Amino acid sequence: MGKTGLIYHPAYLEHDMGAGHPESPNRLRAIMQQLEESGTMARLTKIEPRKAEDEWIMQVHTPGYVASLNRHAPTSGRVSLDPDTSMSPGSLHAAYLAAGGALAGVDAIMNGQVDHVFCAVRPPGHHAEAGRAMGFCLFNNVAIAARYVQKTYGLSRVLIVDWDVHHGNGTQHSFDDDPSVLFFSTHQYPHYPGTGRVTERGKGAGEGFTINVPMEAGEGDEEYRSVFHKALVPAADAFKPEFVIISAGFDAHRDDPLASMGLTEAGYADLTNIVVGIAERHAEGRILSSLEGGYNLTALAASVDAHIKALLKA
């Protein structure tokens, strides 16, 4: 059994896009309460996030975008960044700590403190493009972590598995032409943000290193397991990743209000086990998992708990 770390900070609760917004601080409150009540928390190694340095954020985002966020961060009220995404006074600090949480998680794995890490962070990241916020996301936490592990620790091949119900457009575009990052995504299609067709396979030297598997509404545990076994496992075994990152959205759960998929907590545990197998074969078991979506609080908390318990058994 490996050691699993948890990244969390109360500052993540200070990012607040307003009453009724689905991406609310209550998401993390529900997760933390569930982990405490189930006894899972006591088995986790707590890891402090740090503020991500601009040098690492700008591996993925343009200097102009980073400067713009810093310039427009409000001291009161909210600033709208896109129709779904805004900043409150605590948002920019939370975003820097979310990206920095992923970096601290990479460090903890690479220095042998833990085998895997779950980053209970907000705001999420996989929709954030190089030069714009979108879909509740400010900084692309997993993309930044991928570049960081490559450039800091000299690892050449990183696998990103995105099982959020929405396609990780920002992550895909970060590595479109890069054969050193294999991006694999399952997502309800057609659904926000409208990207993620099976024909999107990367560009230039990166062609074939993007694998999109559009899913139909209503598909659940059995269909997801089949896709992971048939599409992800062979591709990952051929790629032989040295580090594995999960964009861990839990909004493909059957009870989620923003989607129409049929996954259960047990399904998320099964998907975790499949990814663990890949990591153990090729990446010395190294997995960084970072929270993306999931908007039914009960389903989210139970799914995260099942996901972490599967990591703990690895």
C-alpha positions in Angstrom: 0.0 0.0 0.0 1.3 3.4 -1.0 1.2 6.7 0.8 -1.3 9.2 -0.5 -1.0 13.0 0.1 -3.7 15.6 0.3 -3.3 19.2 -0.9 -5.8 21.6 0.7 -5.8 25.2 2.0 -8.6 27.3 3.5 -7.8 30.1 1.0 -9.5 27.9 -1.7 -12.8 28.8 0.0 -12.2 32.5 -0.6 -12.8 32.2 -4.3 -16.5 32.9 -4.5 -18.4 33.5 -7.8 -21.7 34.3 -6.1 -24.8 32.7 -4.6 -26.2 29.9 -6.8 -23.0 29.4 -8.8 -22.4 25.6 -9.1 -18.6 26.0 -8.6 -18.9 27.1 -5.0 -16.8 26.8 -1.8 -19.3 24.3 -0.5 -17.8 21.7 -2.9 -14.6 21.6 -0.9 -16.4 21.8 2.4 -18.4 18.7 1.4 -15.3 16.8 0.4 -13.4 17.6 3.6 -16.3 16.7 5.8 -16.8 13.3 4.0 -13.1 12.5 4.3 -13.2 13.2 8.0 -16.4 11.2 8.6 -15.3 8.2 6.6 -11.9 8.0 8.3 -10.0 8.5 5.1 -8.5 11.8 6.2 -6.6 10.1 9.0 -4.8 8.0 6.5 -3.6 10.9 4.3 -0.4 12.9 4.5 -1.1 16.6 4.6 0.9 18.7 2.1 0.9 22.5 2.2 0.4 24.2 -1.1 2.6 27.2 -2.1 1.9 30.1 -4.3 2.8 29.1 -7.8 5.6 31.2 -9.3 4.8 33.1 -12.5 7.7 31.4 -14.2 5.8 28.1 -14.0 2.4 29.6 -14.8 3.9 31.2 -17.9 5.0 27.8 -19.2 1.3 27.4 -20.1 -0.3 30.9 -20.0 0.8 34.1 -21.8 2.5 36.8 -19.8 -0.2 39.2 -20.9 -3.0 37.0 -19.5 -1.2 36.6 -16.2 -0.7 40.4 -16.0 -4.3 41.0 -16.9 -5.6 38.8 -14.1 -3.3 40.6 -11.6 -4.4 43.9 -12.9 -8.2 43.2 -12.8 -8.3 41.3 -9.5 -11.0 43.1 -7.4 -10.6 44.4 -3.9 -14.4 44.2 -3.5 -17.3 42.9 -5.5 -16.7 40.7 -8.6 -15.0 41.0 -12.0 -16.5 39.0 -14.8 -13.9 37.1 -17.0 -16.3 35.1 -19.1 -20.1 34.3 -19.0 -19.4 31.5 -16.4 -16.3 32.8 -14.6 -15.6 35.7 -12.3 -13.1 36.8 -9.7 -13.9 37.8 -6.1 -11.3 39.5 -3.9 -10.0 36.0 -2.8 -9.9 34.4 -6.2 -6.5 35.3 -7.6 -4.7 34.2 -4.4 -6.8 30.9 -4.5 -5.8 30.4 -8.2 -2.1 30.9 -7.4 -2.4 28.4 -4.5 -4.3 26.0 -6.7 -1.6 25.9 -9.3 1.0 25.9 -6.5 -0.8 23.0 -4.8 -0.2 20.9 -7.9 3.5 21.9 -7.9 3.8 21.0 -4.2 2.1 17.7 -5.0 4.7 17.0 -7.7 7.5 17.8 -5.3 6.1 15.5 -2.6 5.8 12.6 -5.1 9.2 13.2 -6.7 11.1 13.5 -3.4 9.5 10.3 -2.1 7.3 11.7 0.6 4.2 10.1 -1.0 3.4 7.9 -3.9 0.3 9.8 -5.1 -1.5 13.1 -4.2 -5.0 14.3 -4.4 -5.3 18.1 -4.8 -8.5 19.4 -3.3 -8.1 22.7 -5.0 -10.2 25.6 -6.4 -10.6 27.1 -8.9 -10.4 24.2 -11.2 -8.2 24.4 -14.3 -8.7 22.3 -17.4 -10.8 24.8 -19.5 -8.3 27.7 -19.0 -6.6 28.5 -22.3 -3.2 30.1 -22.7 -4.7 33.6 -22.9 -8.2 33.4 -21.3 -10.2 32.2 -18.4 -13.2 30.1 -19.2 -15.5 27.4 -17.7 -14.9 28.3 -14.0 -11.1 28.0 -14.6 -8.4 30.7 -14.2 -5.0 28.8 -14.3 -4.6 25.3 -15.9 -3.4 23.5 -12.8 -2.6 20.1 -14.5 -1.0 21.6 -17.5 1.3 23.7 -15.3 2.1 20.6 -13.2 3.0 18.6 -16.4 5.5 21.2 -17.6 6.9 21.6 -14.0 7.6 17.9 -13.6 9.2 17.7 -17.0 11.5 20.8 -16.5 12.2 20.4 -12.8 12.8 16.7 -12.6 13.8 15.9 -16.2 11.0 13.4 -16.9 10.2 13.2 -20.6 6.8 11.6 -20.9 3.7 12.7 -19.0 0.2 11.1 -19.3 -2.8 13.3 -18.5 -6.1 11.5 -18.0 -9.1 13.8 -18.0 -12.3 12.1 -17.0 -14.3 15.3 -16.2 -17.6 15.3 -18.0 -16.5 18.4 -20.0 -13.7 18.3 -22.5 -10.4 19.7 -21.2 -10.0 22.1 -24.1 -7.3 24.2 -22.4 -5.2 21.2 -21.5 -5.5 19.8 -25.0 -4.5 23.0 -26.6 -1.5 23.4 -24.2 0.1 20.2 -25.7 -1.5 20.0 -29.2 1.9 19.8 -31.0 3.9 18.1 -28.2 4.6 14.4 -28.3 6.0 14.4 -24.8 2.5 14.7 -23.3 -0.2 12.1 -24.0 -3.6 13.7 -23.4 -6.6 11.3 -23.0 -10.1 12.6 -22.4 -13.5 11.1 -22.0 -16.4 13.6 -22.0 -20.1 13.9 -22.7 -20.5 15.0 -26.3 -21.8 17.3 -27.6 -21.5 19.3 -24.4 -19.7 22.3 -23.1 -17.2 23.6 -24.5 -18.0 21.9 -27.8 -14.4 20.6 -28.4 -13.1 17.1 -28.1 -14.1 15.4 -31.3 -12.5 12.1 -32.0 -10.8 13.7 -35.0 -8.9 16.1 -32.7 -5.7 14.1 -32.4 -3.0 16.7 -32.0 -0.9 18.6 -34.6 2.5 18.3 -36.2 4.9 16.3 -34.0 2.0 15.9 -31.5 -0.4 14.2 -33.9 -1.6 11.0 -32.3 -0.8 12.1 -28.7 -4.3 13.5 -28.2 -7.0 10.9 -27.7 -10.5 12.1 -27.4 -13.3 9.6 -26.6 -16.7 11.4 -26.9 -19.3 9.7 -24.7 -23.1 9.6 -25.2 -25.5 10.8 -22.5 -26.5 8.0 -20.1 -23.3 5.9 -20.4 -22.0 4.8 -17.1 -19.6 2.5 -15.2 -19.6 -0.4 -17.7 -19.1 1.9 -20.8 -16.3 3.9 -19.1 -14.5 0.8 -17.9 -14.6 -0.5 -21.5 -13.3 2.7 -23.0 -10.4 2.9 -20.5 -9.4 -0.7 -21.1 -9.7 -0.6 -24.9 -8.5 3.0 -25.6 -6.5 4.3 -22.7 -4.5 1.2 -21.6 -3.0 0.2 -25.0 -2.1 3.8 -25.8 -0.5 4.4 -22.3 1.4 1.1 -22.5 2.8 2.1 -25.8 3.6 5.7 -24.6 5.2 4.4 -21.2 4.5 7.6 -19.2 7.0 8.5 -16.4 4.4 10.5 -14.5 0.6 10.3 -14.5 -1.8 13.2 -13.9 -5.5 12.9 -13.5 -7.9 15.8 -14.3 -10.3 14.5 -11.7 -13.7 15.9 -12.5 -16.6 14.0 -10.8 -19.5 15.6 -12.8 -20.0 12.4 -15.0 -21.7 11.1 -11.9 -25.3 10.0 -12.5 -26.6 12.6 -9.9 -24.7 15.6 -11.2 -26.9 18.5 -12.2 -24.7 19.8 -15.1 -24.5 16.6 -17.1 -26.3 13.5 -18.2 -23.9 10.6 -17.6 -24.2 7.5 -15.4 -21.0 7.0 -13.4 -21.2 6.0 -9.8 -18.7 6.1 -6.9 -17.8 2.5 -7.6 -17.1 3.5 -11.3 -14.7 6.2 -10.2 -12.9 3.7 -8.0 -12.6 1.3 -11.0 -11.2 4.1 -13.3 -8.8 5.0 -10.6 -7.6 1.4 -10.4 -7.0 1.2 -14.2 -4.9 4.4 -14.0 -3.0 3.1 -11.0 -2.2 0.0 -13.0 -0.7 2.2 -15.8 1.3 4.2 -13.3 2.6 1.1 -11.5 3.8 -0.4 -14.8 5.5 2.6 -16.2 5.7 5.6 -13.7 6.8 4.0 -10.5 3.3 4.4 -9.3 3.4 8.3 -9.5 0.0 9.9 -9.8 -1.0 13.5 -9.2 -4.8 13.9 -9.2 -6.3 17.4 -9.2 -10.0 18.3 -8.7 -11.9 19.7 -11.6 -15.7 19.5 -11.8 -18.5 17.8 -9.7 -21.5 19.8 -8.6 -23.8 17.5 -6.6 -22.2 17.9 -3.2 -23.1 14.4 -1.9 -22.1 12.6 -5.1 -18.9 14.7 -5.3 -17.8 14.0 -1.8 -18.6 10.2 -2.0 -16.8 10.0 -5.4 -13.7 11.7 -4.2 -13.6 9.5 -1.1 -13.9 6.4 -3.3 -11.2 7.7 -5.6 -8.8 8.4 -2.7 -9.5 5.0 -1.1 -8.5 3.4 -4.4 -5.3 5.4 -4.4 -4.6 4.4 -0.8 -4.8 0.7 -1.7 -2.3 1.1 -4.5 
